[in-house]
Amino acid sequence: MSDTVLDIQALTRRFGTFTAVDAITLAVNAGEVFGLLGSNGAGKTTTIKMLTTLLPPSSGEARVAGFSITSQAVDVRRAIGYVPQALISGTAGYYGLTECDAAIPFAVRRGYPAQWFIPFPSSALSTREEAVVILAELRRRGVRSFLLVTSDFHTARARRIFLAAGRAMAGGPAMRTVAAPDQFFRPDSWWRSREGQKTVFFEWSKTVATALGI
């Protein structure tokens, strides 16, 4: 049996004209812990979804435990374990829902008028893909400007991603960005909340990897 447990060859995924994963090639051997790092929108989640057969690649191939993700999906799933972040984020009743499915009813129950909200359900797997979907829909609706509200630890990055997506689409609605304070991400009290502990765990897990992909 080969020591190579993961063999990726030119793995690519496109969403329309947008390339989320661009011809990744790498190999991971038995006994290695490989960490996949990158900025929001770099294609990490899209790559994992392809490797776990949850999303078909546009081109390229990968073999997991010797099985092809394109022609032996059932065997791949039998050979691996996959714990998505969704399984440790929220209660079971919210699994599989989009942000719109969960957020809009939540806001309406707290007194905000339902007509204030426009759902944007999509299959976006990153902030970059989400920006493309949202900007296209806003332009279709003739919106000239909008306010992007995001967590205070994510504001600058989200703004860069949305601006870049707007430029790639040859212009879009004017955007202003505002930060919403997040109670969980505080350097002096992160251990007091599940969300804070989860973020620190994700960061810590990067330090135990024997190899990193960036």
PyMOL CGO cylinders between C-alpha atoms (Angstrom):
from pymol import cmd
from pymol.cgo import CYLINDER

trace = [
    CYLINDER, 0.00, 0.00, 0.00, 1.30, 3.46, -0.92, 0.3, 1, 1, 1, 1, 1, 1,
    CYLINDER, 1.30, 3.46, -0.92, 2.39, 5.86, 1.83, 0.3, 1, 1, 1, 1, 1, 1,
    CYLINDER, 2.39, 5.86, 1.83, 0.49, 8.63, 0.00, 0.3, 1, 1, 1, 1, 1, 1,
    CYLINDER, 0.49, 8.63, 0.00, -2.94, 9.08, 1.58, 0.3, 1, 1, 1, 1, 1, 1,
    CYLINDER, -2.94, 9.08, 1.58, -3.88, 12.22, -0.35, 0.3, 1, 1, 1, 1, 1, 1,
    CYLINDER, -3.88, 12.22, -0.35, -2.83, 12.90, -3.93, 0.3, 1, 1, 1, 1, 1, 1,
    CYLINDER, -2.83, 12.90, -3.93, -4.20, 16.05, -5.59, 0.3, 1, 1, 1, 1, 1, 1,
    CYLINDER, -4.20, 16.05, -5.59, -3.54, 16.83, -9.25, 0.3, 1, 1, 1, 1, 1, 1,
    CYLINDER, -3.54, 16.83, -9.25, -4.53, 20.20, -10.76, 0.3, 1, 1, 1, 1, 1, 1,
    CYLINDER, -4.53, 20.20, -10.76, -7.77, 20.29, -8.74, 0.3, 1, 1, 1, 1, 1, 1,
    CYLINDER, -7.77, 20.29, -8.74, -9.92, 23.21, -9.89, 0.3, 1, 1, 1, 1, 1, 1,
    CYLINDER, -9.92, 23.21, -9.89, -13.37, 24.55, -9.07, 0.3, 1, 1, 1, 1, 1, 1,
    CYLINDER, -13.37, 24.55, -9.07, -15.15, 27.35, -10.89, 0.3, 1, 1, 1, 1, 1, 1,
    CYLINDER, -15.15, 27.35, -10.89, -18.44, 29.10, -10.14, 0.3, 1, 1, 1, 1, 1, 1,
    CYLINDER, -18.44, 29.10, -10.14, -19.42, 30.65, -13.44, 0.3, 1, 1, 1, 1, 1, 1,
    CYLINDER, -19.42, 30.65, -13.44, -16.50, 32.87, -14.46, 0.3, 1, 1, 1, 1, 1, 1,
    CYLINDER, -16.50, 32.87, -14.46, -15.07, 32.93, -10.94, 0.3, 1, 1, 1, 1, 1, 1,
    CYLINDER, -15.07, 32.93, -10.94, -12.28, 30.47, -10.12, 0.3, 1, 1, 1, 1, 1, 1,
    CYLINDER, -12.28, 30.47, -10.12, -12.46, 29.55, -6.44, 0.3, 1, 1, 1, 1, 1, 1,
    CYLINDER, -12.46, 29.55, -6.44, -9.72, 26.87, -6.53, 0.3, 1, 1, 1, 1, 1, 1,
    CYLINDER, -9.72, 26.87, -6.53, -7.08, 27.11, -9.23, 0.3, 1, 1, 1, 1, 1, 1,
    CYLINDER, -7.08, 27.11, -9.23, -5.21, 23.91, -10.16, 0.3, 1, 1, 1, 1, 1, 1,
    CYLINDER, -5.21, 23.91, -10.16, -4.02, 22.75, -6.71, 0.3, 1, 1, 1, 1, 1, 1,
    CYLINDER, -4.02, 22.75, -6.71, -1.42, 19.97, -6.82, 0.3, 1, 1, 1, 1, 1, 1,
    CYLINDER, -1.42, 19.97, -6.82, 0.02, 18.38, -3.66, 0.3, 1, 1, 1, 1, 1, 1,
    CYLINDER, 0.02, 18.38, -3.66, 0.51, 15.09, -1.83, 0.3, 1, 1, 1, 1, 1, 1,
    CYLINDER, 0.51, 15.09, -1.83, 0.21, 14.14, 1.85, 0.3, 1, 1, 1, 1, 1, 1,
    CYLINDER, 0.21, 14.14, 1.85, 1.82, 11.00, 3.24, 0.3, 1, 1, 1, 1, 1, 1,
    CYLINDER, 1.82, 11.00, 3.24, 0.64, 8.71, 6.04, 0.3, 1, 1, 1, 1, 1, 1,
    CYLINDER, 0.64, 8.71, 6.04, 1.54, 10.07, 9.48, 0.3, 1, 1, 1, 1, 1, 1,
    CYLINDER, 1.54, 10.07, 9.48, 1.58, 13.71, 8.40, 0.3, 1, 1, 1, 1, 1, 1,
    CYLINDER, 1.58, 13.71, 8.40, -0.77, 16.39, 9.72, 0.3, 1, 1, 1, 1, 1, 1,
    CYLINDER, -0.77, 16.39, 9.72, -1.37, 18.85, 6.91, 0.3, 1, 1, 1, 1, 1, 1,
    CYLINDER, -1.37, 18.85, 6.91, -2.75, 22.32, 7.67, 0.3, 1, 1, 1, 1, 1, 1,
    CYLINDER, -2.75, 22.32, 7.67, -4.47, 24.33, 4.93, 0.3, 1, 1, 1, 1, 1, 1,
    CYLINDER, -4.47, 24.33, 4.93, -4.13, 28.06, 5.58, 0.3, 1, 1, 1, 1, 1, 1,
    CYLINDER, -4.13, 28.06, 5.58, -5.35, 31.07, 3.65, 0.3, 1, 1, 1, 1, 1, 1,
    CYLINDER, -5.35, 31.07, 3.65, -7.28, 34.30, 3.88, 0.3, 1, 1, 1, 1, 1, 1,
    CYLINDER, -7.28, 34.30, 3.88, -11.06, 34.31, 3.81, 0.3, 1, 1, 1, 1, 1, 1,
    CYLINDER, -11.06, 34.31, 3.81, -12.12, 33.47, 0.28, 0.3, 1, 1, 1, 1, 1, 1,
    CYLINDER, -12.12, 33.47, 0.28, -8.88, 31.72, -0.66, 0.3, 1, 1, 1, 1, 1, 1,
    CYLINDER, -8.88, 31.72, -0.66, -10.71, 28.47, -1.42, 0.3, 1, 1, 1, 1, 1, 1,
    CYLINDER, -10.71, 28.47, -1.42, -10.00, 26.36, 1.69, 0.3, 1, 1, 1, 1, 1, 1,
    CYLINDER, -10.00, 26.36, 1.69, -13.57, 25.23, 2.30, 0.3, 1, 1, 1, 1, 1, 1,
    CYLINDER, -13.57, 25.23, 2.30, -14.19, 24.66, -1.41, 0.3, 1, 1, 1, 1, 1, 1,
    CYLINDER, -14.19, 24.66, -1.41, -11.10, 22.43, -1.54, 0.3, 1, 1, 1, 1, 1, 1,
    CYLINDER, -11.10, 22.43, -1.54, -12.24, 20.39, 1.49, 0.3, 1, 1, 1, 1, 1, 1,
    CYLINDER, -12.24, 20.39, 1.49, -15.73, 20.01, 0.03, 0.3, 1, 1, 1, 1, 1, 1,
    CYLINDER, -15.73, 20.01, 0.03, -14.25, 18.60, -3.16, 0.3, 1, 1, 1, 1, 1, 1,
    CYLINDER, -14.25, 18.60, -3.16, -11.94, 16.22, -1.28, 0.3, 1, 1, 1, 1, 1, 1,
    CYLINDER, -11.94, 16.22, -1.28, -14.86, 14.93, 0.77, 0.3, 1, 1, 1, 1, 1, 1,
    CYLINDER, -14.86, 14.93, 0.77, -17.00, 14.49, -2.41, 0.3, 1, 1, 1, 1, 1, 1,
    CYLINDER, -17.00, 14.49, -2.41, -19.56, 17.06, -1.30, 0.3, 1, 1, 1, 1, 1, 1,
    CYLINDER, -19.56, 17.06, -1.30, -18.75, 19.28, -4.28, 0.3, 1, 1, 1, 1, 1, 1,
    CYLINDER, -18.75, 19.28, -4.28, -17.61, 18.04, -7.71, 0.3, 1, 1, 1, 1, 1, 1,
    CYLINDER, -17.61, 18.04, -7.71, -14.46, 19.61, -9.19, 0.3, 1, 1, 1, 1, 1, 1,
    CYLINDER, -14.46, 19.61, -9.19, -14.64, 21.53, -12.46, 0.3, 1, 1, 1, 1, 1, 1,
    CYLINDER, -14.64, 21.53, -12.46, -11.43, 19.82, -13.56, 0.3, 1, 1, 1, 1, 1, 1,
    CYLINDER, -11.43, 19.82, -13.56, -8.49, 17.92, -12.13, 0.3, 1, 1, 1, 1, 1, 1,
    CYLINDER, -8.49, 17.92, -12.13, -8.48, 14.90, -9.87, 0.3, 1, 1, 1, 1, 1, 1,
    CYLINDER, -8.48, 14.90, -9.87, -7.68, 13.80, -6.34, 0.3, 1, 1, 1, 1, 1, 1,
    CYLINDER, -7.68, 13.80, -6.34, -7.28, 10.42, -4.70, 0.3, 1, 1, 1, 1, 1, 1,
    CYLINDER, -7.28, 10.42, -4.70, -8.08, 10.02, -1.01, 0.3, 1, 1, 1, 1, 1, 1,
    CYLINDER, -8.08, 10.02, -1.01, -6.81, 6.82, 0.62, 0.3, 1, 1, 1, 1, 1, 1,
    CYLINDER, -6.81, 6.82, 0.62, -6.25, 5.56, -2.91, 0.3, 1, 1, 1, 1, 1, 1,
    CYLINDER, -6.25, 5.56, -2.91, -9.81, 6.27, -4.09, 0.3, 1, 1, 1, 1, 1, 1,
    CYLINDER, -9.81, 6.27, -4.09, -10.82, 8.77, -6.77, 0.3, 1, 1, 1, 1, 1, 1,
    CYLINDER, -10.82, 8.77, -6.77, -13.08, 11.62, -5.62, 0.3, 1, 1, 1, 1, 1, 1,
    CYLINDER, -13.08, 11.62, -5.62, -14.74, 11.69, -9.05, 0.3, 1, 1, 1, 1, 1, 1,
    CYLINDER, -14.74, 11.69, -9.05, -15.35, 8.00, -9.72, 0.3, 1, 1, 1, 1, 1, 1,
    CYLINDER, -15.35, 8.00, -9.72, -15.18, 6.35, -6.27, 0.3, 1, 1, 1, 1, 1, 1,
    CYLINDER, -15.18, 6.35, -6.27, -17.02, 8.81, -4.04, 0.3, 1, 1, 1, 1, 1, 1,
    CYLINDER, -17.02, 8.81, -4.04, -18.63, 6.14, -1.86, 0.3, 1, 1, 1, 1, 1, 1,
    CYLINDER, -18.63, 6.14, -1.86, -15.26, 4.55, -1.11, 0.3, 1, 1, 1, 1, 1, 1,
    CYLINDER, -15.26, 4.55, -1.11, -13.78, 7.96, -0.27, 0.3, 1, 1, 1, 1, 1, 1,
    CYLINDER, -13.78, 7.96, -0.27, -16.57, 8.65, 2.22, 0.3, 1, 1, 1, 1, 1, 1,
    CYLINDER, -16.57, 8.65, 2.22, -16.09, 5.25, 3.87, 0.3, 1, 1, 1, 1, 1, 1,
    CYLINDER, -16.09, 5.25, 3.87, -12.36, 5.92, 4.29, 0.3, 1, 1, 1, 1, 1, 1,
    CYLINDER, -12.36, 5.92, 4.29, -12.47, 9.38, 5.89, 0.3, 1, 1, 1, 1, 1, 1,
    CYLINDER, -12.47, 9.38, 5.89, -13.92, 11.34, 8.76, 0.3, 1, 1, 1, 1, 1, 1,
    CYLINDER, -13.92, 11.34, 8.76, -15.13, 14.90, 8.22, 0.3, 1, 1, 1, 1, 1, 1,
    CYLINDER, -15.13, 14.90, 8.22, -16.29, 17.30, 10.93, 0.3, 1, 1, 1, 1, 1, 1,
    CYLINDER, -16.29, 17.30, 10.93, -17.50, 20.55, 9.36, 0.3, 1, 1, 1, 1, 1, 1,
    CYLINDER, -17.50, 20.55, 9.36, -17.68, 23.69, 11.45, 0.3, 1, 1, 1, 1, 1, 1,
    CYLINDER, -17.68, 23.69, 11.45, -21.46, 23.63, 11.12, 0.3, 1, 1, 1, 1, 1, 1,
    CYLINDER, -21.46, 23.63, 11.12, -21.63, 20.63, 13.44, 0.3, 1, 1, 1, 1, 1, 1,
    CYLINDER, -21.63, 20.63, 13.44, -20.20, 22.64, 16.31, 0.3, 1, 1, 1, 1, 1, 1,
    CYLINDER, -20.20, 22.64, 16.31, -21.94, 25.92, 15.53, 0.3, 1, 1, 1, 1, 1, 1,
    CYLINDER, -21.94, 25.92, 15.53, -25.44, 26.16, 16.92, 0.3, 1, 1, 1, 1, 1, 1,
    CYLINDER, -25.44, 26.16, 16.92, -28.20, 23.72, 17.72, 0.3, 1, 1, 1, 1, 1, 1,
    CYLINDER, -28.20, 23.72, 17.72, -29.23, 20.74, 15.62, 0.3, 1, 1, 1, 1, 1, 1,
    CYLINDER, -29.23, 20.74, 15.62, -32.40, 22.50, 14.45, 0.3, 1, 1, 1, 1, 1, 1,
    CYLINDER, -32.40, 22.50, 14.45, -30.31, 24.93, 12.42, 0.3, 1, 1, 1, 1, 1, 1,
    CYLINDER, -30.31, 24.93, 12.42, -28.17, 22.41, 10.50, 0.3, 1, 1, 1, 1, 1, 1,
    CYLINDER, -28.17, 22.41, 10.50, -28.46, 22.87, 6.77, 0.3, 1, 1, 1, 1, 1, 1,
    CYLINDER, -28.46, 22.87, 6.77, -30.09, 26.30, 6.94, 0.3, 1, 1, 1, 1, 1, 1,
    CYLINDER, -30.09, 26.30, 6.94, -28.70, 29.31, 5.12, 0.3, 1, 1, 1, 1, 1, 1,
    CYLINDER, -28.70, 29.31, 5.12, -27.95, 32.49, 7.04, 0.3, 1, 1, 1, 1, 1, 1,
    CYLINDER, -27.95, 32.49, 7.04, -31.15, 33.94, 5.59, 0.3, 1, 1, 1, 1, 1, 1,
    CYLINDER, -31.15, 33.94, 5.59, -33.22, 31.01, 6.86, 0.3, 1, 1, 1, 1, 1, 1,
    CYLINDER, -33.22, 31.01, 6.86, -31.95, 31.58, 10.39, 0.3, 1, 1, 1, 1, 1, 1,
    CYLINDER, -31.95, 31.58, 10.39, -31.35, 35.33, 10.62, 0.3, 1, 1, 1, 1, 1, 1,
    CYLINDER, -31.35, 35.33, 10.62, -34.51, 36.81, 9.09, 0.3, 1, 1, 1, 1, 1, 1,
    CYLINDER, -34.51, 36.81, 9.09, -37.05, 34.92, 11.27, 0.3, 1, 1, 1, 1, 1, 1,
    CYLINDER, -37.05, 34.92, 11.27, -34.84, 35.68, 14.28, 0.3, 1, 1, 1, 1, 1, 1,
    CYLINDER, -34.84, 35.68, 14.28, -34.94, 39.43, 13.53, 0.3, 1, 1, 1, 1, 1, 1,
    CYLINDER, -34.94, 39.43, 13.53, -38.69, 39.41, 12.79, 0.3, 1, 1, 1, 1, 1, 1,
    CYLINDER, -38.69, 39.41, 12.79, -39.44, 37.68, 16.11, 0.3, 1, 1, 1, 1, 1, 1,
    CYLINDER, -39.44, 37.68, 16.11, -37.65, 40.54, 17.81, 0.3, 1, 1, 1, 1, 1, 1,
    CYLINDER, -37.65, 40.54, 17.81, -39.85, 43.17, 16.21, 0.3, 1, 1, 1, 1, 1, 1,
    CYLINDER, -39.85, 43.17, 16.21, -38.11, 44.18, 13.00, 0.3, 1, 1, 1, 1, 1, 1,
    CYLINDER, -38.11, 44.18, 13.00, -40.46, 44.47, 9.99, 0.3, 1, 1, 1, 1, 1, 1,
    CYLINDER, -40.46, 44.47, 9.99, -40.16, 41.52, 7.62, 0.3, 1, 1, 1, 1, 1, 1,
    CYLINDER, -40.16, 41.52, 7.62, -40.21, 43.86, 4.59, 0.3, 1, 1, 1, 1, 1, 1,
    CYLINDER, -40.21, 43.86, 4.59, -36.86, 45.27, 5.67, 0.3, 1, 1, 1, 1, 1, 1,
    CYLINDER, -36.86, 45.27, 5.67, -35.14, 42.03, 4.67, 0.3, 1, 1, 1, 1, 1, 1,
    CYLINDER, -35.14, 42.03, 4.67, -34.35, 40.51, 1.29, 0.3, 1, 1, 1, 1, 1, 1,
    CYLINDER, -34.35, 40.51, 1.29, -33.14, 36.89, 1.43, 0.3, 1, 1, 1, 1, 1, 1,
    CYLINDER, -33.14, 36.89, 1.43, -29.99, 35.98, -0.48, 0.3, 1, 1, 1, 1, 1, 1,
    CYLINDER, -29.99, 35.98, -0.48, -29.88, 32.18, -0.27, 0.3, 1, 1, 1, 1, 1, 1,
    CYLINDER, -29.88, 32.18, -0.27, -26.89, 30.84, -2.19, 0.3, 1, 1, 1, 1, 1, 1,
    CYLINDER, -26.89, 30.84, -2.19, -24.36, 28.02, -2.27, 0.3, 1, 1, 1, 1, 1, 1,
    CYLINDER, -24.36, 28.02, -2.27, -21.41, 30.38, -1.65, 0.3, 1, 1, 1, 1, 1, 1,
    CYLINDER, -21.41, 30.38, -1.65, -18.62, 28.72, 0.34, 0.3, 1, 1, 1, 1, 1, 1,
    CYLINDER, -18.62, 28.72, 0.34, -16.55, 31.79, 1.17, 0.3, 1, 1, 1, 1, 1, 1,
    CYLINDER, -16.55, 31.79, 1.17, -16.83, 35.54, 1.68, 0.3, 1, 1, 1, 1, 1, 1,
    CYLINDER, -16.83, 35.54, 1.68, -15.48, 36.09, -1.83, 0.3, 1, 1, 1, 1, 1, 1,
    CYLINDER, -15.48, 36.09, -1.83, -18.08, 33.86, -3.45, 0.3, 1, 1, 1, 1, 1, 1,
    CYLINDER, -18.08, 33.86, -3.45, -20.77, 35.43, -1.26, 0.3, 1, 1, 1, 1, 1, 1,
    CYLINDER, -20.77, 35.43, -1.26, -19.70, 38.91, -2.38, 0.3, 1, 1, 1, 1, 1, 1,
    CYLINDER, -19.70, 38.91, -2.38, -20.11, 37.94, -6.03, 0.3, 1, 1, 1, 1, 1, 1,
    CYLINDER, -20.11, 37.94, -6.03, -23.64, 36.65, -5.40, 0.3, 1, 1, 1, 1, 1, 1,
    CYLINDER, -23.64, 36.65, -5.40, -24.72, 39.65, -3.31, 0.3, 1, 1, 1, 1, 1, 1,
    CYLINDER, -24.72, 39.65, -3.31, -23.28, 42.31, -5.61, 0.3, 1, 1, 1, 1, 1, 1,
    CYLINDER, -23.28, 42.31, -5.61, -24.83, 40.71, -8.68, 0.3, 1, 1, 1, 1, 1, 1,
    CYLINDER, -24.83, 40.71, -8.68, -28.25, 40.62, -7.01, 0.3, 1, 1, 1, 1, 1, 1,
    CYLINDER, -28.25, 40.62, -7.01, -27.97, 44.21, -5.78, 0.3, 1, 1, 1, 1, 1, 1,
    CYLINDER, -27.97, 44.21, -5.78, -27.05, 45.37, -9.26, 0.3, 1, 1, 1, 1, 1, 1,
    CYLINDER, -27.05, 45.37, -9.26, -29.94, 43.40, -10.73, 0.3, 1, 1, 1, 1, 1, 1,
    CYLINDER, -29.94, 43.40, -10.73, -32.29, 45.17, -8.35, 0.3, 1, 1, 1, 1, 1, 1,
    CYLINDER, -32.29, 45.17, -8.35, -30.90, 48.58, -9.28, 0.3, 1, 1, 1, 1, 1, 1,
    CYLINDER, -30.90, 48.58, -9.28, -29.45, 49.31, -5.84, 0.3, 1, 1, 1, 1, 1, 1,
    CYLINDER, -29.45, 49.31, -5.84, -27.06, 52.27, -6.00, 0.3, 1, 1, 1, 1, 1, 1,
    CYLINDER, -27.06, 52.27, -6.00, -25.50, 52.04, -2.54, 0.3, 1, 1, 1, 1, 1, 1,
    CYLINDER, -25.50, 52.04, -2.54, -25.53, 49.76, 0.49, 0.3, 1, 1, 1, 1, 1, 1,
    CYLINDER, -25.53, 49.76, 0.49, -24.10, 49.42, 3.99, 0.3, 1, 1, 1, 1, 1, 1,
    CYLINDER, -24.10, 49.42, 3.99, -21.98, 46.34, 4.78, 0.3, 1, 1, 1, 1, 1, 1,
    CYLINDER, -21.98, 46.34, 4.78, -22.19, 45.47, 8.48, 0.3, 1, 1, 1, 1, 1, 1,
    CYLINDER, -22.19, 45.47, 8.48, -19.67, 42.93, 9.72, 0.3, 1, 1, 1, 1, 1, 1,
    CYLINDER, -19.67, 42.93, 9.72, -17.92, 41.84, 12.90, 0.3, 1, 1, 1, 1, 1, 1,
    CYLINDER, -17.92, 41.84, 12.90, -15.21, 44.17, 14.16, 0.3, 1, 1, 1, 1, 1, 1,
    CYLINDER, -15.21, 44.17, 14.16, -12.51, 41.49, 13.71, 0.3, 1, 1, 1, 1, 1, 1,
    CYLINDER, -12.51, 41.49, 13.71, -13.50, 40.94, 10.08, 0.3, 1, 1, 1, 1, 1, 1,
    CYLINDER, -13.50, 40.94, 10.08, -14.33, 44.43, 8.78, 0.3, 1, 1, 1, 1, 1, 1,
    CYLINDER, -14.33, 44.43, 8.78, -11.18, 45.35, 6.86, 0.3, 1, 1, 1, 1, 1, 1,
    CYLINDER, -11.18, 45.35, 6.86, -10.90, 41.94, 5.19, 0.3, 1, 1, 1, 1, 1, 1,
    CYLINDER, -10.90, 41.94, 5.19, -14.58, 41.84, 4.20, 0.3, 1, 1, 1, 1, 1, 1,
    CYLINDER, -14.58, 41.84, 4.20, -14.32, 45.35, 2.78, 0.3, 1, 1, 1, 1, 1, 1,
    CYLINDER, -14.32, 45.35, 2.78, -11.31, 44.40, 0.64, 0.3, 1, 1, 1, 1, 1, 1,
    CYLINDER, -11.31, 44.40, 0.64, -13.07, 41.28, -0.64, 0.3, 1, 1, 1, 1, 1, 1,
    CYLINDER, -13.07, 41.28, -0.64, -16.29, 43.13, -1.58, 0.3, 1, 1, 1, 1, 1, 1,
    CYLINDER, -16.29, 43.13, -1.58, -14.38, 45.97, -3.25, 0.3, 1, 1, 1, 1, 1, 1,
    CYLINDER, -14.38, 45.97, -3.25, -12.29, 43.50, -5.27, 0.3, 1, 1, 1, 1, 1, 1,
    CYLINDER, -12.29, 43.50, -5.27, -15.43, 41.60, -6.32, 0.3, 1, 1, 1, 1, 1, 1,
    CYLINDER, -15.43, 41.60, -6.32, -17.05, 44.88, -7.39, 0.3, 1, 1, 1, 1, 1, 1,
    CYLINDER, -17.05, 44.88, -7.39, -14.04, 45.82, -9.53, 0.3, 1, 1, 1, 1, 1, 1,
    CYLINDER, -14.04, 45.82, -9.53, -13.98, 42.36, -11.12, 0.3, 1, 1, 1, 1, 1, 1,
    CYLINDER, -13.98, 42.36, -11.12, -17.65, 42.80, -12.06, 0.3, 1, 1, 1, 1, 1, 1,
    CYLINDER, -17.65, 42.80, -12.06, -16.86, 46.13, -13.79, 0.3, 1, 1, 1, 1, 1, 1,
    CYLINDER, -16.86, 46.13, -13.79, -18.45, 48.22, -11.11, 0.3, 1, 1, 1, 1, 1, 1,
    CYLINDER, -18.45, 48.22, -11.11, -21.19, 47.77, -8.57, 0.3, 1, 1, 1, 1, 1, 1,
    CYLINDER, -21.19, 47.77, -8.57, -23.23, 49.67, -5.99, 0.3, 1, 1, 1, 1, 1, 1,
    CYLINDER, -23.23, 49.67, -5.99, -21.36, 52.13, -3.79, 0.3, 1, 1, 1, 1, 1, 1,
    CYLINDER, -21.36, 52.13, -3.79, -20.49, 50.54, -0.45, 0.3, 1, 1, 1, 1, 1, 1,
    CYLINDER, -20.49, 50.54, -0.45, -19.88, 51.78, 3.07, 0.3, 1, 1, 1, 1, 1, 1,
    CYLINDER, -19.88, 51.78, 3.07, -18.62, 49.47, 5.81, 0.3, 1, 1, 1, 1, 1, 1,
    CYLINDER, -18.62, 49.47, 5.81, -19.36, 49.54, 9.53, 0.3, 1, 1, 1, 1, 1, 1,
    CYLINDER, -19.36, 49.54, 9.53, -18.03, 47.29, 12.30, 0.3, 1, 1, 1, 1, 1, 1,
    CYLINDER, -18.03, 47.29, 12.30, -20.38, 45.62, 14.75, 0.3, 1, 1, 1, 1, 1, 1,
    CYLINDER, -20.38, 45.62, 14.75, -18.66, 44.86, 18.09, 0.3, 1, 1, 1, 1, 1, 1,
    CYLINDER, -18.66, 44.86, 18.09, -18.41, 41.16, 18.82, 0.3, 1, 1, 1, 1, 1, 1,
    CYLINDER, -18.41, 41.16, 18.82, -18.64, 40.14, 22.46, 0.3, 1, 1, 1, 1, 1, 1,
    CYLINDER, -18.64, 40.14, 22.46, -16.84, 36.82, 21.95, 0.3, 1, 1, 1, 1, 1, 1,
    CYLINDER, -16.84, 36.82, 21.95, -13.53, 38.04, 20.54, 0.3, 1, 1, 1, 1, 1, 1,
    CYLINDER, -13.53, 38.04, 20.54, -11.87, 39.82, 23.44, 0.3, 1, 1, 1, 1, 1, 1,
    CYLINDER, -11.87, 39.82, 23.44, -8.23, 39.12, 24.35, 0.3, 1, 1, 1, 1, 1, 1,
    CYLINDER, -8.23, 39.12, 24.35, -8.94, 39.36, 28.09, 0.3, 1, 1, 1, 1, 1, 1,
    CYLINDER, -8.94, 39.36, 28.09, -12.01, 37.10, 28.18, 0.3, 1, 1, 1, 1, 1, 1,
    CYLINDER, -12.01, 37.10, 28.18, -12.06, 34.75, 25.19, 0.3, 1, 1, 1, 1, 1, 1,
    CYLINDER, -12.06, 34.75, 25.19, -12.11, 31.63, 27.43, 0.3, 1, 1, 1, 1, 1, 1,
    CYLINDER, -12.11, 31.63, 27.43, -15.45, 32.62, 28.96, 0.3, 1, 1, 1, 1, 1, 1,
    CYLINDER, -15.45, 32.62, 28.96, -17.46, 31.77, 25.87, 0.3, 1, 1, 1, 1, 1, 1,
    CYLINDER, -17.46, 31.77, 25.87, -17.81, 28.79, 23.58, 0.3, 1, 1, 1, 1, 1, 1,
    CYLINDER, -17.81, 28.79, 23.58, -17.31, 30.97, 20.51, 0.3, 1, 1, 1, 1, 1, 1,
    CYLINDER, -17.31, 30.97, 20.51, -14.11, 32.45, 21.89, 0.3, 1, 1, 1, 1, 1, 1,
    CYLINDER, -14.11, 32.45, 21.89, -12.77, 29.03, 22.83, 0.3, 1, 1, 1, 1, 1, 1,
    CYLINDER, -12.77, 29.03, 22.83, -13.63, 27.68, 19.38, 0.3, 1, 1, 1, 1, 1, 1,
    CYLINDER, -13.63, 27.68, 19.38, -11.70, 30.44, 17.61, 0.3, 1, 1, 1, 1, 1, 1,
    CYLINDER, -11.70, 30.44, 17.61, -8.63, 29.93, 19.78, 0.3, 1, 1, 1, 1, 1, 1,
    CYLINDER, -8.63, 29.93, 19.78, -8.82, 26.17, 19.14, 0.3, 1, 1, 1, 1, 1, 1,
    CYLINDER, -8.82, 26.17, 19.14, -8.89, 26.74, 15.39, 0.3, 1, 1, 1, 1, 1, 1,
    CYLINDER, -8.89, 26.74, 15.39, -5.81, 28.95, 15.63, 0.3, 1, 1, 1, 1, 1, 1,
    CYLINDER, -5.81, 28.95, 15.63, -4.03, 26.46, 17.92, 0.3, 1, 1, 1, 1, 1, 1,
    CYLINDER, -4.03, 26.46, 17.92, -4.71, 23.57, 15.55, 0.3, 1, 1, 1, 1, 1, 1,
    CYLINDER, -4.71, 23.57, 15.55, -2.57, 25.30, 12.93, 0.3, 1, 1, 1, 1, 1, 1,
    CYLINDER, -2.57, 25.30, 12.93, 0.46, 24.94, 15.19, 0.3, 1, 1, 1, 1, 1, 1,
    CYLINDER, 0.46, 24.94, 15.19, 0.28, 21.11, 15.33, 0.3, 1, 1, 1, 1, 1, 1,
    CYLINDER, 0.28, 21.11, 15.33, 0.43, 20.64, 11.58, 0.3, 1, 1, 1, 1, 1, 1,
    CYLINDER, 0.43, 20.64, 11.58, 3.55, 19.01, 10.18, 0.3, 1, 1, 1, 1, 1, 1,
    CYLINDER, 3.55, 19.01, 10.18, 2.97, 20.71, 6.82, 0.3, 1, 1, 1, 1, 1, 1,
    CYLINDER, 2.97, 20.71, 6.82, 1.04, 23.76, 5.72, 0.3, 1, 1, 1, 1, 1, 1,
    CYLINDER, 1.04, 23.76, 5.72, -0.59, 24.79, 2.45, 0.3, 1, 1, 1, 1, 1, 1,
    CYLINDER, -0.59, 24.79, 2.45, -1.09, 28.52, 1.97, 0.3, 1, 1, 1, 1, 1, 1,
]
cmd.load_cgo(trace, "trace")
